[in-house]
Amino acid sequence: MRKIKIILEYDGTGYRGWQQQRHRPTIQEILEETIGTITNEKIKVIGSGRTDAGVHALNQVAHFKTSSNLDLGRLFTGINSLLPKQIAIKELTEVDENFHALHDVTGKTYLYQIYNRPVRSVLYRHYAWHIPYPLDVEKMKEAALFLLGSHDFSSFCATGTDVATRDRTIRQIDIKSSDDGFIRIRIEADGFLRYMVRNIIGTLVDVGRGKTHPAELRTILNAKDRKAAGMTAPPYGLFLKDVKY
């Protein structure tokens, strides 16, 4: 039995997220069916974590086990030839039995795109959150500083999330605006709670609009209450950028 690590890119538009669900198309389901067709066996794909419906990935990591003797080159070509155009395997390597795509993760980086122009972008409608009113990027940067480090992120966690702890460490938040109207926010942490990135983005947008003062982020964190933070940003602006091991 061999263990194969894959790095893949996907457009989450039209999919119900990563995790397999009954009667709803998911990235995991498509991968398992496609790889199983190539290897002629039942395949279980384990990802580095879930992405929600509509969320994209630039470098999602996963692994699967196979008893197939097909060489890596033929596996790589065969899988990609059958995958739908929204999903592509970028790398495929054989790894040690001890590697685990989920349990060995030490950090992740997410990218969120905002299109900040009065008129919406047709071409980026599935890949950026259109916000027509001006945003103060400098104030958003100031607010983001309060989120750095280790905190209880309950205020930015989806209600009803069942996890052992809501403590996470944000290592870096980088916010950049460009002349083409895009604001790109990159967040790196040791791990993320459900909707954590999207709730942070929604709150930073409130700061950019002037609805929330940057220093209020400290109060929001300390409240440990989802109602204290801003809205949940839409999923289509979010990309899983990198996974660290």
Secondary structure, DSSP 4 states (H G I P E B T S, - for coil): -EEEEEEEEE--TTS--SS-BTTB--HHHHHHHHHHHHHTS---EEESS---TT-EEEEEEEEEEE-----HHHHHHHHHHHS-TTEEEEEEEEE-TT--TTTT--EEEEEEEEE-SSS--STTTTTSEE--S---HHHHHHHHGGG-EEEE-GGGS-TT---S--EEEEEEEEEEE-TTSEEEEEEEES---TTHHHHHHHHHHHHHHTSS-TTHHHHHHHHT-GGGS-PPPPGGGEEEEEEE-
